[in-house]
Structure formats: structure tokens, C-alpha cells
């Protein structure tokens, strides 16, 4: 069996180098995170995972959505990012797990929803990894793939052109999700946000 941690070494190195200044680089993203979380339609008592939670920007709105009786888990494979989440006090809003989203320490169907900010472009084996997220979500549960800016704006930020082979392009993402037990229900790619929502097929 392939050692999944080897697949993620470059991701861990990338985020370790940037962890300390991450939130200060994107200080205005909190409202965008809260708006995206609202689209999940979470209810009091729901159980939700922030997959690849980084510094935990989504944890406060996720906690607000599920209330004190809900369960919020933030999983990330970069210790330095989780340390920043603790430093920002976001561990008060959810349980932080040092874990790989490719092999989650959660039982099948344990969750009502998964939120993934900036996640899809960092998955080394997207179909396989999305199937693992589906494994831990009950049928009818929801997945949100989010980024606080759209594909074109993000490409421009990095001095690149938007390309059709981008995993987040709708013609690529829809079948990718469908082959991983998810059915896409909405897709928004605007300058100020990217948000794809999908439902876990039964």
C-alpha cells in the first residue's frame, strides 16, 4: 500500500513555510468564510469537518452554525498551521486533529457535512481523497469546496492564466465529484468567491 504521508510532504512543507503569516496575508477573508459556511445549511447539533482547516478560519462560523450541541472538527496535516489555529484561539470552536484527509480517523457516516477551503488543488489523488470524505459523511450530507476568491482572480494573483484542466473548472469538477459519491448541486466562480456544493449520494 502506498504511504499516503509521502504524497503530502510537499504540501506540508509549503504550508509550514507560510503558517506564521497566513492570517495576516488574508485579513479580510472572515466574512467570505462565514458566508460560505451559511450555504451549507447546517443545523443545531450537526457534526461537521473542516478538511484541511489550516489556521482554522472556518471554525468560528462552523461552531456558530451547529451550536454548543454540535461537533466541529478541524483536520490538517501541517502541525504549524494547527499551532497558528491554537494561537488564534480557534481551538475553542472545534477539536483540532493532526490528520490526513486521505485517511481520516473517523467512522463511516459520522458527519453531516464537510467544508474544504482551498482544499481541492492540494489533493494529490483527488478522486480517492474525495471518496474518503464521502466515506465519513452520511447519505444526504453536504460538501462545500470553497475559496475566498474565484479561479481567474487566484490565477492572476499567482501570475498565471486560468486553464481548462484546472480541477475546479465545472466541466472537470462535476464528473470528479460524481465518480466519488458526490452530486454537485451548485457552482459559483466569481471574482470574490469560489463555492461548489455537493450532496453525498446514498
C-alpha positions as CSV (number, residue, x, y, z in Angstrom):
1,X,0.0,0.0,0.0
2,X,1.2,3.5,-0.9
3,X,2.5,5.6,2.0
4,X,0.0,8.5,1.9
5,X,2.2,10.7,4.1
6,X,4.8,10.7,1.3
7,X,2.2,12.1,-1.1
8,X,1.7,15.1,1.2
9,X,5.3,16.0,2.1
10,X,5.4,18.9,-0.4
11,X,2.0,20.2,0.9
12,X,3.2,20.1,4.5
13,X,6.5,21.9,3.5
14,X,4.5,24.6,1.5
15,X,2.2,25.4,4.4
16,X,4.8,25.1,7.2
17,X,6.8,27.8,5.5
18,X,3.8,30.1,5.3
19,X,1.9,29.3,8.5
20,X,3.1,32.2,10.7
21,X,2.0,34.9,8.4
22,X,-1.0,33.2,6.8
23,X,-3.9,35.1,8.5
24,X,-2.2,38.5,8.2
25,X,-1.8,37.9,4.4
26,X,-5.6,37.5,4.0
27,X,-7.1,39.6,6.8
28,X,-10.4,40.3,5.1
29,X,-11.4,36.7,4.4
30,X,-13.5,36.1,7.6
31,X,-16.8,37.4,6.1
32,X,-16.3,35.3,3.0
33,X,-15.8,32.2,5.2
34,X,-18.9,32.9,7.2
35,X,-21.0,33.4,4.0
36,X,-19.7,30.1,2.6
37,X,-20.5,28.3,5.8
38,X,-24.0,29.7,5.7
39,X,-24.5,28.0,2.3
40,X,-24.0,24.5,4.0
41,X,-27.4,24.8,5.7
42,X,-26.1,23.4,9.0
43,X,-28.5,23.0,11.9
44,X,-28.1,22.9,15.6
45,X,-26.4,19.7,16.7
46,X,-24.9,18.8,13.3
47,X,-21.4,17.3,13.0
48,X,-19.0,19.0,10.6
49,X,-15.4,18.6,9.5
50,X,-13.2,21.4,8.2
51,X,-11.0,19.4,6.0
52,X,-7.5,20.9,5.6
53,X,-8.5,23.5,8.2
54,X,-5.2,25.4,8.2
55,X,-5.3,28.1,10.8
56,X,-9.0,27.4,11.4
57,X,-10.6,30.4,9.7
58,X,-13.8,28.4,9.2
59,X,-14.1,27.0,12.8
60,X,-15.9,30.0,14.4
61,X,-18.7,30.2,11.8
62,X,-19.0,26.4,11.8
63,X,-19.4,26.5,15.6
64,X,-21.9,29.3,15.4
65,X,-23.9,27.2,12.8
66,X,-24.1,24.0,14.8
67,X,-24.3,25.5,18.3
68,X,-23.0,24.1,21.5
69,X,-24.6,20.7,20.9
70,X,-22.9,20.2,17.6
71,X,-19.5,18.7,16.8
72,X,-16.8,20.7,14.9
73,X,-13.6,19.0,13.9
74,X,-10.7,20.7,12.1
75,X,-8.2,18.3,10.4
76,X,-4.9,19.4,8.9
77,X,-1.6,17.6,8.2
78,X,0.6,20.6,8.9
79,X,1.4,21.0,12.6
80,X,2.5,24.6,12.1
81,X,-0.9,25.6,10.8
82,X,-2.7,23.9,13.7
83,X,-0.4,25.8,16.1
84,X,-1.5,29.0,14.4
85,X,-5.1,28.0,14.9
86,X,-4.5,27.5,18.6
87,X,-2.6,30.8,18.8
88,X,-5.7,32.5,17.3
89,X,-7.9,30.8,19.9
90,X,-9.8,28.8,17.3
91,X,-9.3,25.5,19.1
92,X,-12.2,26.8,21.4
93,X,-14.5,26.4,18.4
94,X,-13.6,22.9,17.4
95,X,-11.4,19.9,18.0
96,X,-8.2,20.1,16.1
97,X,-6.8,16.9,14.6
98,X,-3.4,16.4,13.0
99,X,-4.7,14.1,10.3
100,X,-4.5,13.5,6.6
101,X,-7.8,13.9,4.8
102,X,-6.8,10.9,2.7
103,X,-7.1,8.7,5.8
104,X,-9.4,10.2,8.4
105,X,-9.7,8.7,11.9
106,X,-13.5,8.9,11.7
107,X,-16.1,6.2,11.4
108,X,-18.2,5.9,8.2
109,X,-21.2,8.2,8.1
110,X,-20.0,10.1,11.2
111,X,-20.6,13.6,9.8
112,X,-23.4,15.7,8.4
113,X,-21.1,18.0,6.4
114,X,-17.5,18.7,5.2
115,X,-16.1,22.2,4.5
116,X,-12.9,22.4,2.5
117,X,-11.3,25.8,1.9
118,X,-8.6,25.8,-0.8
119,X,-8.6,22.0,-0.5
120,X,-9.2,20.6,-3.9
121,X,-6.0,22.0,-5.5
122,X,-3.8,20.4,-2.8
123,X,-5.3,16.9,-3.0
124,X,-2.6,14.6,-4.5
125,X,-5.3,12.0,-5.6
126,X,-8.5,13.9,-5.9
127,X,-10.9,11.1,-6.8
128,X,-9.6,8.9,-4.0
129,X,-9.5,11.7,-1.5
130,X,-13.0,12.9,-2.3
131,X,-14.2,9.3,-1.8
132,X,-12.6,9.3,1.7
133,X,-14.5,12.5,2.5
134,X,-17.7,10.8,1.2
135,X,-17.0,7.8,3.5
136,X,-17.2,9.8,6.6
137,X,-20.4,11.7,5.6
138,X,-23.9,10.3,5.9
139,X,-26.0,9.9,2.8
140,X,-27.6,13.3,2.1
141,X,-24.8,15.1,3.9
142,X,-23.1,18.1,2.2
143,X,-19.7,19.0,0.9
144,X,-18.6,22.6,0.3
145,X,-15.4,23.3,-1.7
146,X,-14.6,27.0,-1.1
147,X,-12.0,29.6,-1.9
148,X,-12.4,33.3,-0.9
149,X,-11.6,34.4,-4.5
150,X,-12.5,32.9,-7.8
151,X,-10.4,30.9,-10.2
152,X,-9.5,33.8,-12.5
153,X,-8.6,36.1,-9.6
154,X,-6.5,33.4,-8.0
155,X,-4.6,32.6,-11.2
156,X,-3.9,36.4,-11.7
157,X,-2.6,36.6,-8.1
158,X,-0.1,34.0,-9.0
159,X,0.7,35.5,-12.4
160,X,-0.9,32.6,-14.3
161,X,-3.7,32.2,-16.8
162,X,-6.8,30.2,-15.9
163,X,-6.7,26.8,-17.7
164,X,-9.4,24.3,-18.6
165,X,-7.6,21.5,-16.9
166,X,-8.0,23.2,-13.5
167,X,-9.7,20.7,-11.2
168,X,-12.1,23.4,-10.1
169,X,-13.4,24.1,-13.6
170,X,-17.0,23.0,-13.6
171,X,-16.6,20.5,-16.5
172,X,-13.8,18.8,-14.6
173,X,-15.2,19.1,-11.1
174,X,-18.7,17.8,-11.7
175,X,-17.7,14.4,-13.0
176,X,-14.9,14.1,-10.5
177,X,-17.4,14.6,-7.7
178,X,-19.9,12.2,-9.3
179,X,-17.3,9.5,-9.5
180,X,-16.5,10.0,-5.8
181,X,-20.1,9.5,-4.4
182,X,-21.0,13.3,-4.6
183,X,-23.6,15.0,-6.7
184,X,-22.9,18.7,-7.4
185,X,-25.8,20.9,-6.5
186,X,-24.4,24.4,-7.2
187,X,-21.3,26.0,-8.6
188,X,-20.3,29.7,-8.2
189,X,-17.0,31.0,-9.6
190,X,-16.9,34.8,-9.3
191,X,-14.0,37.2,-8.6
192,X,-14.8,37.4,-4.9
193,X,-15.5,33.7,-4.3
194,X,-15.5,30.1,-5.5
195,X,-18.0,27.8,-4.0
196,X,-19.1,24.3,-5.2
197,X,-21.7,22.5,-3.1
198,X,-22.4,18.7,-3.4
199,X,-24.6,16.2,-1.7
200,X,-23.4,12.7,-0.6
201,X,-25.2,10.1,-2.7
202,X,-26.9,7.3,-0.8
